[in-house]
Amino acid sequence: MLRAKGFVQDENGWVELNATADGLTANAIPKGQEVLIVIGEGLEKERIEARLKW
C-alpha cells in the first residue's frame, strides 16, 4: 500500500493533498507549509524525488 499526504503551493495558493489507492483529494487551504510525506513499503527515495522533480 502507498499513501502520500502533504501541502504544496501553486499559483492560486496552498493546496492540501491526500492520495491513497482509493483516490486523490486536493483542497485549497488558507495557509500551509511545503511538505510531502510518502508512506509505503519498499520505497526508493531517489525514484520518488526524480518523479516529483524537486
Helices and strands as residue ranges (DSSP letters): E 2-10, E 13-20, E 23-29, E 35-40, H 45-52
